[in-house]
């Protein structure tokens, strides 16, 4: 199974980038994890929030296959414990899901088209974090899931 994290824009904070790289290198190759950073929409400052979401939505759709399981990282999404998330990934693997694309939207969220395409929504917290921090938190949870599924002592309940 392939896991993609599809994000709008780049992470420009070196500290966050270094930590993302740290966890990404620790993931085993069979997880097939990839971060896809889509360049920001041009002239975004001149667009209304709704128009910006539509333009971002078009870009997201270019990186999603029809067969993908699409999970939006959304503040209104379902929250999981780390162990529940690990078992969700395990279930996708055992049910022959080929690719799961987790999507982190722009500052205003997602267009209606992206919400319609999504299979589900997931939230890492009720709190709001920067899009850069969510990338780090997410990849750490992917690593933690691997450790849980392998029965390694990284995660403590």
Secondary structure, 3 states (H helix, E strand, C coil): CEEEEEEECCCCCHHHHHHHHHHHHHCCHHHCEEEEEECCCCCHHHCCHHHHHHHHHHHHHCCCCCCCEEEEEEEEEEECCHHHHHHHHHHHHHCCCCEEEEEECECCECCHHHHHHCCEEEECCCCCCCHHHHHHHHHHHHHHHHHHHHCCCCCCC
